[in-house]
Amino acid sequence: MVIADEGFPGTVLLIRSAGWDVTHLDDHALVTVQAGHEWDQFVLGMVELGYSGVECLSGIPGAAGGTPIQNVGAYGQEVSETITRVTVYDRDEGEVRTLTSEECLFAYRHSRFKRSDRWVVLDVTFRLRADPLSAPISFPELARRLEVPPGERVPLAAAREAVLELRRRKGMVLDPGDPDTRSAGSFFTNPLVSGGYPSNAPAWPMPNGVVKLSAAWLIENAGFHKGYRRGPAAISSKHTLALTNPDHGTTKDLLGLAAEIRDGVLDRFGVTLHPEVVLVNCTL
Ligand SMILES: Cc1cc2nc3c(=O)[nH]c(=O)nc-3n(C[C@H](O)[C@H](O)[C@H](O)COP(=O)(O)OP(=O)(O)OC[C@H]3O[C@@H](n4cnc5c(N)ncnc54)[C@H](O)[C@@H]3O)c2cc1C
């Protein structure tokens, strides 16, 4: 989230519900976690209990109830793969409802909840395999770090540790002593395009004939290197997609840097980058 310097004319809810319930079935478990529970503590708990399916989502800051909003994902896993239902308060109808995974309309870094004021997520239910091994490791960088071929499964704790180590190297685990972690995570999503992109750009085919491009590659090749500064705002020195605020700048400063990057990529490659962050009372 990036919030306007002048704030937001409305009420903010800070959800503090915590804890989870496990229903253990034959080879899997249904685990319902309260929306306010710290996400990474939940992931650690599942790894320790031997439930497989969220281990690659270790180290992502925030609460469990935030994860369905943008279908949180990293290192080859997304919460949409394991979420079976989400309990919400529907502000339009004034009632508590249970939405199935299909009804959540999950997509890449998106769902029906993102940028909507209608829903308050109350709890989230995951279907996790009762298995001491991880889901198949699909992300090449993670497989290399674990020294296994892609598709191999590894002990849950090994997957978690490897993910945390890779994330720390990129400044993607919150650390008060590391100004590179003072960010909102990835500022832009990887763009989905149906044509008209540079032939040497890394591209992954997706359903419906579109390809996913690497936003980091486009940004770097448009001339914005790690550590690039514009006033008090800077690209992280460890991760091209994280826009940081090392010098107590304003939202205006941060959005100035984001706009310069977006326009630079558009000029150079004709590809429009879209923010992954939710902008509150401000625009890019
Ligand atoms: C260093 C860093 C690394 C990150 N890495 C990743 C990553 O690897 N993958 C990834 O997907 N994201 C990543 N993120 C982004 C962020 O951690 C996730 O989006 C996370 O889910 C945000 O949770 P939160 O509780 O902080 O939500 P907030 O940031 O407080 O809110 C985000 C949005 O969700 C809404 N929201 C939150 N909770 C609820 C609720 N209970 N009901 C209704 N709406 C709600 C808010 O209104 C807001 O619009 C990263 C962020 C940082 C700072």
The ligand as an SDF file (V2000), in Angstrom:
LIG
                    3D

 53 58  0  0  0  0  0  0  0  0999 V2000
    9.7020   -6.4100    1.8350 C   0  0  0  0  0  0  0  0  0  0  0  0
    8.4150   -6.8670    1.2060 C   0  0  0  0  0  0  0  0  0  0  0  0
    8.3750   -8.0350    0.4580 C   0  0  0  0  0  0  0  0  0  0  0  0
    7.1770   -8.4720   -0.1250 C   0  0  0  0  0  0  0  0  0  0  0  0
    7.1760   -9.6250   -0.8530 N   0  0  0  0  0  0  0  0  0  0  0  0
    6.0320  -10.0520   -1.4450 C   0  0  0  0  0  0  0  0  0  0  0  0
    6.0200  -11.2610   -2.2190 C   0  0  0  0  0  0  0  0  0  0  0  0
    7.0320  -11.9520   -2.3440 O   0  0  0  0  0  0  0  0  0  0  0  0
    4.8550  -11.6340   -2.8150 N   0  0  0  0  0  0  0  0  0  0  0  0
    3.7100  -10.9090   -2.6680 C   0  0  0  0  0  0  0  0  0  0  0  0
    2.6870  -11.3060   -3.2500 O   0  0  0  0  0  0  0  0  0  0  0  0
    3.6850   -9.7660   -1.9360 N   0  0  0  0  0  0  0  0  0  0  0  0
    4.8180   -9.3300   -1.3180 C   0  0  0  0  0  0  0  0  0  0  0  0
    4.8100   -8.1770   -0.5840 N   0  0  0  0  0  0  0  0  0  0  0  0
    3.5810   -7.3970   -0.4620 C   0  0  0  0  0  0  0  0  0  0  0  0
    2.8070   -7.6230    0.8650 C   0  0  0  0  0  0  0  0  0  0  0  0
    3.6250   -8.2280    1.8340 O   0  0  0  0  0  0  0  0  0  0  0  0
    1.6150   -8.5000    0.6440 C   0  0  0  0  0  0  0  0  0  0  0  0
    0.7580   -7.9130   -0.2970 O   0  0  0  0  0  0  0  0  0  0  0  0
    0.8380   -8.7570    1.9400 C   0  0  0  0  0  0  0  0  0  0  0  0
   -0.2200   -9.6670    1.6940 O   0  0  0  0  0  0  0  0  0  0  0  0
    0.2950   -7.4780    2.5530 C   0  0  0  0  0  0  0  0  0  0  0  0
   -0.3200   -7.8260    3.7820 O   0  0  0  0  0  0  0  0  0  0  0  0
   -0.7090   -6.7130    4.8330 P   0  0  0  0  0  0  0  0  0  0  0  0
   -1.4340   -7.4320    5.9330 O   0  0  0  0  0  0  0  0  0  0  0  0
    0.4900   -5.9050    5.1960 O   0  0  0  0  0  0  0  0  0  0  0  0
   -1.7300   -5.8520    3.9970 O   0  0  0  0  0  0  0  0  0  0  0  0
   -1.7360   -4.2660    3.7560 P   0  0  0  0  0  0  0  0  0  0  0  0
   -0.4880   -3.8630    3.0580 O   0  0  0  0  0  0  0  0  0  0  0  0
   -2.1040   -3.6250    5.0520 O   0  0  0  0  0  0  0  0  0  0  0  0
   -2.9630   -4.1530    2.7600 O   0  0  0  0  0  0  0  0  0  0  0  0
   -2.8150   -4.4500    1.3990 C   0  0  0  0  0  0  0  0  0  0  0  0
   -4.2060   -4.3160    0.7370 C   0  0  0  0  0  0  0  0  0  0  0  0
   -5.0310   -5.3870    1.1820 O   0  0  0  0  0  0  0  0  0  0  0  0
   -6.1830   -4.8920    1.8690 C   0  0  0  0  0  0  0  0  0  0  0  0
   -6.3940   -5.7720    3.0270 N   0  0  0  0  0  0  0  0  0  0  0  0
   -5.4720   -6.2200    3.9070 C   0  0  0  0  0  0  0  0  0  0  0  0
   -6.0350   -7.0230    4.8130 N   0  0  0  0  0  0  0  0  0  0  0  0
   -7.3640   -7.0860    4.5100 C   0  0  0  0  0  0  0  0  0  0  0  0
   -8.4900   -7.7600    5.0690 C   0  0  0  0  0  0  0  0  0  0  0  0
   -8.3980   -8.5370    6.1540 N   0  0  0  0  0  0  0  0  0  0  0  0
   -9.6900   -7.5890    4.4650 N   0  0  0  0  0  0  0  0  0  0  0  0
   -9.8290   -6.8030    3.3770 C   0  0  0  0  0  0  0  0  0  0  0  0
   -8.8050   -6.1430    2.7880 N   0  0  0  0  0  0  0  0  0  0  0  0
   -7.5950   -6.2910    3.3620 C   0  0  0  0  0  0  0  0  0  0  0  0
   -5.8410   -3.4620    2.2710 C   0  0  0  0  0  0  0  0  0  0  0  0
   -7.0100   -2.6900    2.3710 O   0  0  0  0  0  0  0  0  0  0  0  0
   -4.9500   -3.0280    1.1260 C   0  0  0  0  0  0  0  0  0  0  0  0
   -5.7280   -2.6260    0.0220 O   0  0  0  0  0  0  0  0  0  0  0  0
    5.9980   -7.7160    0.0270 C   0  0  0  0  0  0  0  0  0  0  0  0
    6.0350   -6.5360    0.7860 C   0  0  0  0  0  0  0  0  0  0  0  0
    7.2170   -6.1210    1.3630 C   0  0  0  0  0  0  0  0  0  0  0  0
    7.2190   -4.8640    2.1930 C   0  0  0  0  0  0  0  0  0  0  0  0
  1  2  1  0
  2  3  1  0
  2 52  2  0
  3  4  2  0
  4  5  1  0
  4 50  1  0
  5  6  2  0
  6  7  1  0
  6 13  1  0
  7  8  2  0
  7  9  1  0
  9 10  1  0
 10 11  2  0
 10 12  1  0
 12 13  2  0
 13 14  1  0
 14 15  1  0
 14 50  1  0
 15 16  1  0
 16 17  1  0
 16 18  1  0
 18 19  1  0
 18 20  1  0
 20 21  1  0
 20 22  1  0
 22 23  1  0
 23 24  1  0
 24 25  2  0
 24 26  1  0
 24 27  1  0
 27 28  1  0
 28 29  2  0
 28 30  1  0
 28 31  1  0
 31 32  1  0
 32 33  1  0
 33 34  1  0
 33 48  1  0
 34 35  1  0
 35 36  1  0
 35 46  1  0
 36 37  1  0
 36 45  1  0
 37 38  2  0
 38 39  1  0
 39 40  1  0
 39 45  2  0
 40 41  1  0
 40 42  2  0
 42 43  1  0
 43 44  2  0
 44 45  1  0
 46 47  1  0
 46 48  1  0
 48 49  1  0
 50 51  2  0
 51 52  1  0
 52 53  1  0
M  END
$$$$
